[in-house]
Amino acid sequence: MALEQPVVSQVTANRTDYDYDLMIVGGGIVGTLLACALKDSNLSIALIEAETHSQAVAKAQAYSITLLSSQILQGLGVWDTLRPQIETYNTVRLSDAAHPSVVQFLPTDIGTQTLGYVAEHRVLLATLQAYLDGCSNVHHLCPAKVVQTKFQTDGAILDVAMADQNQSLRTRLVIAADGSRSPLRQQAKIRTYGWKYWQACVVATFQLETPHNNTAYEWFWEGGPSGILPLPNNRCRIVWTVPKAEAETMLALSEGEFTERFTRRYGAHFSRPTLEGDRYAFPVQLLHSSRYVCSRLALIGDAAHCCHPLGGQGINMGIRDAAALAQVLQTACDRGEDIASLKVLKRYERWRQWENLMILSVTDLLNRAFSTQLLPVVFLRRVALHMLQTIQPFKSLTFRLMSGLIGRTPHLAQR
């Protein structure tokens, strides 16, 4: 793939030694969304992705999209394209294993028309990629791999390997959207805190015979929380948390055995499910970076933080990271500031680090509290669930927190 000639933005018009104002390493949803958010800026941008477009889109994930994330996507201008291809959920049912008491969230609890949405990875990423088509200031380099990065006082040089050539490209700012094992974060010697859980998540999709009624479920079992999300065309996606050894056993089951196991546990809610596509499992960890920025580098998404998939918080934190960083960079650009200076980048870190830490702490506490059968803990959590169901302000506050509606709202979500 031949490298396009970079656009020289107004910001860098007097700096011929820069190829780009910023280079985003990682063309997943969070990295691509950041490029989309800066599409109309005066910044020249390279979006670097190791996989081809079709490979990047083909992943089998699906995500719960919170109300704030949906507002960001609306502000971005992609919602009208995205909305017909995704599913909504208007009810969330929260259960402590097989205990008969159920906490039910409804739109009236927070004064909205719905509670959230479910988007499949292929739909969301393809929509964002299409949004960048024809954008003169964003160059999508894929498949391309960053071989080496050299940080300097006034920029960074990235050696990029592509199909038919290697290029050394100079940029003012590098954005690490390269995942939880981020080579850029490691190279910058940014420490992380956290731990690997004893659990893994088994993911599968079922075609349903009976309507899913736009209901999302969260069950807390001894092995860990399990979520079931409604998908378009009367399908559902289960993220089933179990101990790691059990996850391997579940993947080894035949389709019929796996479906029977699902039916035994959830059949009262999902009659005659049919397994669709492949199953897969992924390990669960909590990770938080001690810093989100250093000179000429900023971390977003999984490069900055990872959490248990409980409540689908991971992708939504990444979406808010991208919206926040885009706003900080656009504001600095408008003021004529150096977008890669620590003074500017620290604004992003102060905004997002503590908000993300709050969500990470809540998901970790819930996972640990509900993945045990110690009687004092069981008693306390059932008292908490009773309070959640009966005390309306507590119920509203809890769901607003998990929906991203507590904290600073990016300008994109206010358009």
Number of C-alpha atoms within 10 A of each C-alpha: 11 9 14 9 8 16 20 20 18 13 18 18 11 10 11 9 13 20 23 25 23 26 27 24 26 25 28 25 24 27 27 25 28 27 30 25 23 22 20 13 20 18 23 26 27 25 23 25 24 20 17 14 18 10 11 19 21 14 12 15 15 24 21 25 27 24 21 24 25 20 20 26 24 19 18 20 17 18 16 10 15 18 18 9 15 19 21 22 23 18 18 22 16 19 20 21 19 11 9 8 14 17 18 15 21 19 16 12 16 19 10 12 10 16 25 23 23 26 23 21 19 18 17 24 23 18 17 24 19 12 19 19 11 9 13 13 22 25 23 23 23 21 18 22 20 20 12 15 19 11 20 11 9 13 21 22 20 19 17 18 18 18 11 8 11 15 14 15 17 22 24 25 26 27 22 25 31 26 22 16 11 17 16 23 26 12 12 14 11 16 11 17 10 14 12 13 17 14 21 25 24 22 23 23 24 21 21 18 13 13 15 21 12 21 20 27 20 22 22 24 20 18 20 25 26 22 21 21 27 27 27 17 13 16 21 25 22 20 23 23 30 23 16 20 11 16 21 15 10 19 17 12 12 10 17 11 12 18 18 16 14 17 16 10 12 14 14 9 12 18 14 16 20 16 19 15 12 11 16 16 18 13 17 19 19 19 21 22 20 13 18 23 26 18 20 22 24 26 30 29 25 23 27 30 27 24 28 26 22 21 20 22 23 21 22 24 27 27 23 28 27 30 28 25 26 24 19 19 22 20 14 18 18 12 10 10 15 17 24 25 20 17 13 19 24 19 15 24 22 12 16 22 18 12 17 22 16 11 18 22 13 15 21 16 12 16 21 14 18 22 21 15 13 10 9 8 15 16 11 12 16 16 12 12 18 14 14 20 18 12 11 13 11 13 19 19 16 14 19 19 14 19 21 20 16 14 12 12 16 21 14 21 18 11 11
